[in-house]
Amino acid sequence: ERLGISKKDADKNAQKALENGISHAECKGNLKRYIDKLCLQQRKGCNYRVYHRYIYCFDTRTDVLITVMSLPPNLHKLADTLQKKKDENKEE
């Protein structure tokens, strides 16, 4: 499933997530702990990005999208705040 969007739009969205999403290093608090947990479960080289309330998992060597997961609702507010800060810093 591609989040209810076409393959072309899914590819564009994945590219935006890779470029503009919140990286693991930029995560804080419970969001960071949640991503840490995912990293430990996967045990593979995954580059996680949080973008528009979804978690995108990319291969670390090729940047190919592996999977997309919904962000738990209790982390939406934190993710939105971090994304807003990142977007504001990007504009400066």
Buried (B, 14 or more C-beta within 10 A) or exposed (E): EBEEEEEEEBEEBBEBBBEBBBEBEBBEEEBBEBBEEBBEEEEEEBBBBBBBBBBBBBEEEEEEBBEBEEBEEEBEEBBBEBBEEBEEEEEE
